[in-house]
């Protein structure tokens, strides 16, 4: 959670103080008034955005300072991106553990734990301050929330892959699919994780999978798109 706190603090403090270019003005106004934005629309983004503008209305005088409405939506993007950073950290630690001990429940040594956490911290902070990520994190656009959903689907997929192959653990795969479905109400970006999910499915279900098997899994994910 420290990684999330660092990223959220950076983004909230550097968020645009008012509306910026591109479609931000449209999305901010649409969220504030719960109106319809340009096709295909972003209903989930607008509903969550309305919650943030409602908070701005409660704690600030938005009639005298309407820019606070814009700042609230911009801050929402920052929080969503900070969550994406956290998911990136989690995903990195999962991959690090898989690289060291696989799916076994073997206890990690102190050195291994430090190495895995260190990798997660480096990856999380690197993604926090990446130019393209930071650019979207401080404005009221759909890309920040979509990035959060994409990172969440990616993490849930890695989580499923890292666990033993049981029907109980398949709930993580269902969760990933559900989050991808919800994300359509924001943007279609998280659907790009489907080829990854297809590859992970093949690698988990088929021991010693060949490169051809991996290509088939990726193709299945692309076909799902």
N, C-alpha and C positions, 0 to 999 in steps of 0.2 A: 504493500500500500504506500510505502514511501515514494516509490517511483511514480505512482499515480499522483500523490500530493505535489511532488516536484513539477511534474508536467502541468497539472491543473493550475498551480500557482503562476507558472511562467505564462501560460496562455491567457488566464484571466487578467493578469496585470498588463499584458501586451495586446489585448483585444481591441479592435477598432472601437473608437469612442462613439461612432455614429455609423450610418450606412456607407458602404464602400461600393466599388464598381461591380460590373457583371450583373447577375440577377439578384443580388443581395437585397436591394430595396423591395423588389417584388416579393421575395420570400419573407422578409421581415413584416411587411404590411399584411401579407396573406396570413401569417401566423397570428399577428395581433388581432385581426378582424375575423379569423377563421374563414377566409375566402379561398377561392380556387385559383391556383397558379397555373402557369403554362403546362400543356400536356407533356408527359402523361400524368402530371400531378405528383404531389408528395404528401398525402394525407397524414401519415404518421408523423412526419417532420413537423407539419403545421400544428398538430394537436399537442405535441411535446413543446414546441415553440410557444404556443399559447400559454402553457403553464409557466414558462419563464417570463413572458411579458406580464402575466398576471402578478407575479412576484414583484416585478418592477413597479407596477401600479400600486401595490400595497405599501412598499417601502420608500417610494420616491414620488415627487410631484411630476407626473408625466405630462400634465397639461402645460406646465411652465417649462419643462425640460423633456420634450418628446424624444430627444436623442437617447434617453434612458431605455426606451423600448428597443431601439436598435442594439444598444449595448447588451441588453439581456439576452437577445438571440445570439449575438456574437459570443457571449460568455458560454452559452449552451454549447456552441461548437467547440469551444476550448475544453469543456468538461468531457464531451464525447470523444475528442481526440486523446485526452488523457487516459480515458478508459481503453482506447485502442493501444496506447503505449503499454498499459498494464497487461493487456492480452498478449502483446508482443513479448513482454518479459516472461509471462507464463509459458508461452509456446517455446521460447528459447530454452527455458529450464527443462521442459519435457524432452526436447530434442537432445539436450546435453546429457540427461540421465539415460536416455535410450542409447546414446553413443558409448556410454561408459559401462552400463550393466544390463542393457536391453530391458525386457519387460519383467525381469525377475524382481522379487521383493527384497533383494539383498540390501543390507544396510550400507549406506555410503560412508566412506572414510571422511575425516575432516577436510583433507585436501580436495577430495572430489566434490564435497559440498561447496567449498569456497570457490572452486573452479566453475561449477554450474551456476552459482549465484552471481559470480563475477561476470560470466558471459551474459546472463540475463540483464544485469545492470548496464553493461556496456551497450547491449542491443537496445534496451529501453531508452537510455539517454541519447543514443545516436538517432533513434527514430524521433525522439522529442524535438531535437534541434535540426532535423533535416529540413532544408529550405521549403520543399514542396509541402511537407506535412505542416510545418509552422504557418505557412501562408494560408492554408485552408482552415487552420484551427482558430483563427482570430476574426473570421468574418461569418456572417449569417447566411451560409450556403449549405446545400445538402451534402456536400462532399465529406465534411467532417463527421457527421453522424453516420454516413455510409461507410466511412473508413472504420468507425467503431464497430459496426455490424460485421464488416468483412473480417476484422481481426478476431471478433468473437466467434464467428463460424470457423475460422482457421484454428483457433485454440481448441474449440470443442472437438474438432476433427482429430487433432493431435492427441487430445485427451482420450478419445475413444481408441485410437490406434495404440496408445501406450498401455492400455489396460488389458487384462486377460480376455480371451475371446469367449465371452459368455453372453447369454441373452440379457442378463441384468445390465451389463455394461453398454449394451446397444442403445440404451436411452440417451447416451451422449450423441450418438449419430442422429437420433430422432430430434434431439435438441438443436443440433446444427442445422438440420433441414428446416425446423420451425423458425429459427432465427433468420435463415435465408429467406423464408417466405415473408416474415414480417418486414424485412429490409426492403422488399419491393415497394412498400409504402413510403420509402425515402428515396432510394436510387437502386439501380440494377447492379451496382458494382460487386456486391458480395456473391452474386451468381458466378463470378469468375473463379470462385474457389471450387466449383464442381469438378473440374479436371483433377485438382489435388485430391479431393475426396475419393474420386475413382481410383487414383493411383494407390492411396492409402488402403482402400478396400482390397485391392488385389494383393498388396504386400502382406496384409494381415491374414487374408483367407487362404493364400496359396504359398506354401513354403518354397523357398528357392525359386521365386518367380523370375521368369526370363524377361529380357528387355521387351520382347514381343507382348508378353502378358501386361507389362507396365503400359505399353502403348495402347493396348486394348482398353485398359482401365481409364486412361486419359481420354480416349475416344468416346467411351461411355459417358464420361463427365461432360464432354463437349456436346454429345448427343442430347443430354438432358437439358442443355441450354436451348 
